[in-house]
Amino acid sequence: MKKLWKCSVCGFIWEGEQAPEACPKCGAPAEKFTLLDEEQAAKVYNSDRTNDIHMELIELSAKMVKVCEEGIAINLDPMCVKAFEAAKNELWIIKQRSKAELEGHMNKGKW
């Protein structure tokens, strides 16, 4: 497993044998980075794909909301509009669920 370093200023995770000279996100110097232990690094690596999947769900939900809004705007008939509105509301729940899961991962050091 490669070494992971965490910026104590902004939380950016750096992968490498040593900390970067400056944080790519906030510009903090190398001494602001701490080396993650093996357990912490494993959490980051093990959660990488599931975090990506949650981000995909969030993006897809946003795209599907736009499709629902198009269907609502067409206003073909009340039942059709009702179906699009229900789908749009359900997509909000899906999006928020994934956001909450990502927040949980971050709070546990899995990002």
C-alpha positions as CSV (number, residue, x, y, z in Angstrom):
1,M,0.0,0.0,0.0
2,K,1.3,3.5,-0.9
3,K,1.7,6.1,1.8
4,L,-1.1,8.6,2.3
5,W,-0.7,12.0,3.8
6,K,-3.4,14.3,5.0
7,C,-3.3,18.1,5.0
8,S,-4.2,19.4,8.4
9,V,-5.4,22.7,6.9
10,C,-8.0,21.5,4.3
11,G,-8.1,17.7,4.6
12,F,-6.7,16.9,1.1
13,I,-5.2,13.4,0.8
14,W,-1.9,13.1,-1.0
15,E,-0.5,9.8,-2.2
16,G,3.3,9.4,-2.3
17,E,6.4,8.5,-0.4
18,Q,6.6,11.9,1.2
19,A,4.3,14.8,1.7
20,P,4.1,17.3,-1.2
21,E,6.1,20.6,-0.9
22,A,2.7,22.4,-1.0
23,C,-0.8,21.2,-0.8
24,P,-2.4,21.0,-4.2
25,K,-5.7,22.3,-2.8
26,C,-4.8,25.0,-0.3
27,G,-1.1,25.6,-0.7
28,A,-0.2,24.6,2.9
29,P,3.5,23.6,3.3
30,A,4.7,20.0,3.7
31,E,4.9,20.3,7.5
32,K,1.1,20.7,7.6
33,F,0.7,17.1,6.4
34,T,0.5,14.0,8.6
35,L,1.1,10.5,7.5
36,L,-2.0,8.3,7.8
37,D,-1.4,5.0,9.6
38,E,-2.2,1.7,7.8
39,E,-5.7,1.4,9.2
40,Q,-6.5,5.0,8.1
41,A,-5.0,4.5,4.7
42,A,-7.0,1.2,4.2
43,K,-10.2,3.1,5.0
44,V,-9.4,5.6,2.2
45,Y,-8.5,3.0,-0.3
46,N,-11.4,0.6,0.5
47,S,-14.0,3.3,0.2
48,D,-12.7,4.9,-3.0
49,R,-15.0,3.0,-5.4
50,T,-18.1,3.2,-3.2
51,N,-17.6,7.0,-2.8
52,D,-17.4,7.2,-6.6
53,I,-20.6,5.2,-7.0
54,H,-22.4,7.6,-4.6
55,M,-21.2,10.6,-6.6
56,E,-22.5,8.9,-9.8
57,L,-25.9,8.4,-8.1
58,I,-25.9,12.1,-7.2
59,E,-25.0,13.2,-10.8
60,L,-27.5,10.8,-12.4
61,S,-30.3,11.9,-10.0
62,A,-29.7,15.5,-11.0
63,K,-29.9,14.6,-14.7
64,M,-33.1,12.6,-14.1
65,V,-34.7,15.5,-12.2
66,K,-34.2,17.6,-15.4
67,V,-35.9,14.8,-17.5
68,C,-38.8,14.8,-15.0
69,E,-39.1,18.6,-15.2
70,E,-39.3,18.3,-19.0
71,G,-42.1,15.8,-18.6
72,I,-43.9,18.1,-16.2
73,A,-43.5,21.1,-18.5
74,I,-45.0,19.1,-21.5
75,N,-48.1,18.7,-19.2
76,L,-49.6,15.9,-21.3
77,D,-52.2,14.9,-18.8
78,P,-52.6,15.1,-15.0
79,M,-51.6,11.4,-14.3
80,C,-48.5,11.8,-16.4
81,V,-47.5,15.0,-14.6
82,K,-48.2,13.3,-11.3
83,A,-45.9,10.4,-12.2
84,F,-43.1,12.8,-13.2
85,E,-43.6,14.8,-9.9
86,A,-43.4,11.6,-7.8
87,A,-40.3,10.5,-9.6
88,K,-38.7,13.9,-9.1
89,N,-39.5,13.7,-5.3
90,E,-38.1,10.2,-5.1
91,L,-34.9,11.3,-6.8
92,W,-34.4,14.0,-4.1
93,I,-34.4,11.2,-1.6
94,I,-31.9,9.1,-3.5
95,K,-29.6,12.1,-3.9
96,Q,-29.8,13.1,-0.2
97,R,-29.3,9.5,0.9
98,S,-26.0,9.3,-1.1
99,K,-24.9,12.7,0.2
100,A,-25.5,11.6,3.8
101,E,-23.6,8.4,3.2
102,L,-20.6,10.4,1.8
103,E,-20.8,12.6,4.8
104,G,-20.7,9.5,7.0
105,H,-17.7,8.2,5.2
106,M,-15.8,11.5,5.6
107,N,-16.6,11.7,9.3
108,K,-15.1,8.2,9.6
109,G,-12.0,9.0,7.5
110,K,-13.1,7.1,4.5
111,W,-12.7,9.5,1.6
